[in-house]
Amino acid sequence: MPPMKRSVDRSSSLDYLTVYPDDYVEGSPHPLLIWLHGFGANKDDLSGLAPVVSRTGYLYVFPDAPLATADDSTVRAWYERGGKESPDAVREALAALDRLVTEVLDRFRVPAGRALLAGFSRGGAMALRYGLPRPELVAGIAVLSGSLRRVDDLRGSLPVERTQPIFVAHGKNDSLVPFEWSQALVAFLLQQGYQPTYKTYPMDHEISPALVAELRGWIEQVLPRSAGDCS
């Protein structure tokens, strides 16, 4: 089977990779899945998930994080690691992501509420920071092998209505992001009135086939393809 069509693009703030569904028609709106990579990765890191999730019906965008973490400019980060992120760095990362999301939604004519945000590791924290305050824009949030250590940063920006679907998945043998951190995240979300879907797996800091299978079903439920999107 031939690879899915892709292009490397640039918003006013971030470079990003676009992966197009096999049934893509220029100008026809498709639901959008935005994937945020973890620390020290880049826009290519999660792109292999596109054909595994679905080759049809969904448009995929994979942005580069704004910060270079080494001499190699392809090694990126959203902000400092180790729970020591500065407020300025987080603010700047969120502003850059917001510009990208706004421009991509406009470029591909994606209606509000027809985009979903998924993040791996540090990208999961970014997905929560950006997506939770914007339920009218983001249909759902998936956090894969991630956490949010500074939950107090979000308390003041949470919406009144807290029905936004959230998928949290974590490996019980995760050697980089402790399993207990995902438990703490889910406890926080429940405390705030959300009803997250929480899945655990016998895996390390990774995305297993079993996780992808359950994530695919959740995505299709939260962000179904319209009749015009399906083939």
C-alpha positions in Angstrom: 0.0 0.0 0.0 1.5 3.4 -1.0 2.4 5.8 1.8 -0.1 8.6 2.7 0.6 12.0 1.1 2.4 14.4 3.3 3.8 17.9 3.2 6.0 20.0 5.4 4.5 23.5 6.1 5.1 26.6 8.2 2.7 28.6 10.2 3.6 32.0 11.5 4.9 30.3 14.6 5.9 26.6 14.0 6.9 24.2 11.3 4.5 21.3 10.9 4.0 18.1 9.0 0.6 17.5 7.3 -0.5 14.0 6.5 -3.5 13.7 4.2 -6.1 11.0 4.2 -6.3 8.8 1.0 -9.8 10.3 0.3 -8.7 13.9 0.7 -10.3 16.5 -1.5 -8.9 20.0 -1.6 -11.3 22.4 0.1 -13.4 19.7 1.6 -13.3 19.9 5.4 -12.1 16.9 7.3 -11.9 16.4 11.1 -8.4 17.3 12.3 -6.1 15.3 14.6 -3.2 17.4 16.0 -0.4 15.4 17.5 2.1 16.9 19.9 5.5 15.1 20.3 7.5 14.6 23.5 10.7 16.2 24.8 13.7 15.7 22.4 11.6 14.6 19.4 10.1 16.5 16.5 7.2 16.6 14.0 8.1 13.3 12.4 8.1 11.3 15.6 4.4 10.4 15.8 3.6 10.6 12.1 3.6 6.8 11.7 0.4 6.7 13.7 -1.6 8.3 10.9 -2.1 5.2 8.8 -2.5 3.0 11.8 -5.4 5.2 13.2 -7.1 5.6 9.8 -6.0 6.2 6.2 -9.3 7.9 5.5 -11.6 10.5 7.0 -9.1 12.4 9.1 -6.5 15.0 8.4 -3.3 14.9 10.5 -1.0 17.7 11.7 2.2 17.2 13.6 3.9 20.4 14.7 7.5 20.9 15.8 7.8 22.3 19.3 9.3 25.8 19.4 12.6 25.2 21.3 15.7 23.5 20.1 17.2 21.2 22.8 20.6 20.6 21.2 22.9 21.7 18.3 20.6 19.6 16.1 17.6 21.8 15.2 15.4 18.7 14.7 15.5 17.9 18.5 12.7 20.0 19.9 11.0 20.8 23.2 7.9 22.7 24.3 9.6 24.0 27.4 12.2 23.0 30.0 12.1 19.5 31.3 12.0 18.0 34.8 9.0 19.9 36.1 11.1 23.1 36.1 9.4 24.8 33.2 9.3 28.6 33.5 6.0 30.4 33.2 7.4 32.5 30.3 8.4 29.4 28.4 5.0 27.8 28.9 3.2 31.0 27.9 5.3 31.3 24.7 4.8 27.6 23.8 1.0 28.0 24.2 1.0 31.2 22.2 2.9 29.5 19.4 0.6 26.5 19.5 -2.4 28.7 19.4 -1.2 30.5 16.3 -0.6 27.3 14.6 -4.0 25.8 15.5 -5.8 29.0 14.4 -4.0 29.1 11.1 -4.4 25.3 10.4 -8.1 25.4 11.2 -8.5 28.3 8.8 -6.3 26.8 6.0 -8.2 23.5 6.0 -11.6 25.0 6.8 -12.0 22.9 9.9 -15.1 24.0 11.9 -14.7 24.7 15.6 -15.2 21.5 17.6 -14.0 19.3 14.8 -10.4 19.1 16.0 -8.8 16.7 18.5 -5.5 17.1 20.4 -3.3 14.2 21.3 0.1 14.4 23.0 2.8 11.9 23.9 4.8 12.4 27.1 5.5 16.2 27.4 3.2 16.7 24.5 0.4 15.3 26.7 0.9 18.1 29.2 0.8 20.6 26.4 -2.4 19.1 25.0 -4.0 19.5 28.5 -2.7 23.0 29.0 -4.0 24.1 25.6 -7.1 22.0 25.2 -8.8 22.0 28.6 -9.5 25.8 28.6 -10.8 25.6 25.0 -13.6 22.9 24.9 -15.5 24.8 22.2 -12.4 24.4 19.9 -11.0 21.0 20.9 -13.4 18.1 20.8 -11.3 15.9 23.0 -7.8 15.4 24.4 -5.6 12.3 24.5 -2.7 12.0 26.8 -0.3 9.1 26.0 2.4 8.2 28.5 2.2 11.7 29.9 1.2 13.7 33.0 0.7 17.2 34.2 2.8 17.8 37.3 1.8 21.5 37.9 -2.0 21.1 37.9 -2.5 24.3 39.8 -1.5 26.2 36.7 -4.8 25.1 35.1 -7.3 25.5 37.9 -8.1 29.1 37.1 -8.6 28.5 33.4 -10.9 25.5 33.4 -14.3 26.0 31.9 -17.6 25.9 33.9 -18.9 22.9 31.9 -16.5 20.0 32.2 -17.8 17.4 29.8 -14.9 17.4 27.4 -13.8 13.8 26.6 -10.3 13.0 27.8 -8.3 9.8 27.1 -5.4 9.0 29.4 -3.1 6.0 28.7 0.0 4.9 30.5 2.4 2.0 30.8 2.7 0.4 34.2 6.4 -0.2 33.5 7.1 3.4 32.3 10.8 4.2 33.1 10.6 7.9 32.2 7.2 9.2 33.3 6.2 7.3 36.5 3.0 5.4 36.3 1.8 7.1 39.5 1.9 10.5 37.8 -0.9 9.4 35.4 -2.9 8.2 38.4 -2.5 11.6 40.0 -3.6 13.3 36.8 -6.7 11.2 36.6 -7.5 11.9 40.2 -7.1 15.6 39.5 -9.4 15.4 36.5 -12.1 13.5 38.5 -11.8 16.0 41.3 -12.5 18.8 38.8 -15.6 17.1 37.5 -14.2 15.5 34.3 -14.9 11.8 33.5 -11.6 10.7 31.8 -11.2 7.3 30.1 -8.2 5.8 31.8 -6.3 2.9 30.2 -3.2 1.2 31.5 -0.9 -1.3 29.7 2.0 -3.6 30.5 4.5 -1.4 28.6 7.4 1.1 29.1 7.4 4.7 27.8 5.9 3.9 24.4 2.7 3.5 22.3 1.8 -0.1 22.0 -0.5 -1.7 19.4 -3.1 -2.4 22.2 -3.1 1.3 23.1 -3.5 2.4 19.5 -6.5 0.0 19.0 -8.3 1.5 22.0 -7.3 5.0 21.1 -8.7 4.5 17.6 -12.1 3.5 18.9 -12.1 6.5 21.3 -11.2 8.9 18.5 -14.0 7.6 16.3 -16.5 8.0 19.1 -15.4 11.5 20.1 -14.7 12.8 16.6 -16.8 10.8 14.2 -16.2 11.2 10.5 -19.1 12.9 8.7 -20.9 11.0 5.9 -18.9 13.0 3.4 -15.6 12.0 5.1 -16.1 8.3 5.1 -15.3 5.9 2.3 
